[in-house]
Amino acid sequence: MKNLHVAFFSCALLLLCAGPAVASHWGYSGEFGPEAWDKADPGFALCGSGKNQSPINVVPQFKTDLPPIQFTYTQKAQTIVNNGHTIEVQFPPSNTMTVGGQTFTLLQMHFHSPSENQLGGRSFPLEAHFVHRDNEGNLAVLAVFFEEGLENPNIAALWNAMPQNAEESAPLSIDGFDGLSLYPGNLEYVFFNGSLTTPPCSEGVRWFVFKNTQTVSGAQVDQFTSVIGVNNRPVQPVNARPVLE
């Protein structure tokens, strides 16, 4: 069953380092699917009661002067992990992004198919999330959409090393993987406050969703889902949150 796994929550998986690892059942379909996450564990209550949950259908509401994002990525990733829910690329703690005077360190990137966020009601076959954290523990996630088109050579480099079984890791190529290679050329983005898209659905996460896309081939999407399956949480109500561009 691709969509049901036992999640061993660790700092690497859910970025929550407050206590010992906890094992709980959750997945993307059936009795352990997103509609039941809040009942799977008392610590997952926000998955049902939260008011600032992610993902959302991204429809900009206000035009503002959003600050540019500046990247200082100095080291490439060396490890790729199948954690049972997604494929995750882990980075050394020396890559940072700075936006609005705040600096965040890149921890990992991972993938969802189909996309979790939507853009003006449009879903995409693949979405990448680049997860960053500042020195105070605040999270910032950069989201990149992939639309079906030409094969993506950078995705190919990852999929060639992708572990086939849950809880397995593998080394990337000797040259490593450059996180910047999957960002679009134009870094215009939409901003909103949200949450983690997996249990425990913690809120207070800053979301930066790029307007421009990358491409991925249908075969590459199939290669991912043949290993992971469908792994997207449905869009959540925006409620009173402003969505800025």
Secondary structure, DSSP 8 states (H G I E B T S, - for coil): -TTEEEEE--HHHH---SSS--EEEEESSGGGSGGGHHHH-GGGTHHHH-SS-S--EE---B-------EEE--S-B-EEEE-SSSEEEE--TT-EEEETTEEEEEEEEEEESS-SSEETTB--SEEEEEEEE-TTS-EEEEEEEEEESS--HHHHHHHTT--SSTTEEEE--TT-B-GGGGS-SS--EEEEEEE-SSTT--EEEEEEEESS-EEE-HHHHHHHHHHH----------TT---B-
